[in-house]
Amino acid sequence: IFLWLWFDGLPIESRELYRRLKARGVMVLPGEYFSFGSFSDGEPAAAWDHPRRCLRINYSGGDEAVERGIAIIAEEARKAYAGS
């Protein structure tokens, strides 16, 4: 069971946010891993900006673990927007 989180205007790529979160013990998946192939107009999906600004998160763990993970995601996102 998972959700997608999209960070509008995130100044770093989701792979960098993934690295920061992993270092803090929060495992997510960066959106880039789900953007492959081409759209019907021939544009490569990898050229689309949306996957570079989103994360896939699993929320099937215990309530405390999920709440802790979401709080850490929020902290790291705030740091990224602040330029840290």
Residue, then its C-alpha position, 0 to 999 in steps of 0.5 A: i500500500f503506497l502513496w505518491l507525494w509530489f513536491d511542487g517546485l522542489p529545488i532538488e531531484s527526488r533521488e537526492l531527497y531519497r538519499r537524505l531520507k535513507a541516511r535518516g532511516v526512512m526508505v522511500l522510492p524516488g519518482e525517477y524509477f517509475s518514469f520510463g518509455s515514451f508518451s504517445d507524442g514520442e516525448p521520452a517520459a524521462a524528460w518529464d519533470h514530475p517524476r523528479r519531484c515526487l516520492r513513492i511512500n509505503y504506509s503499511g507499517g505501524d502508526e508510529a513508524v509511519e508518523r515518524g517517517i512522514a515527520i522526517i520527510a517533512e523536515e528534509a523537504r523543508k531543508a531542501y526548499a530552504g536551500s540546505 
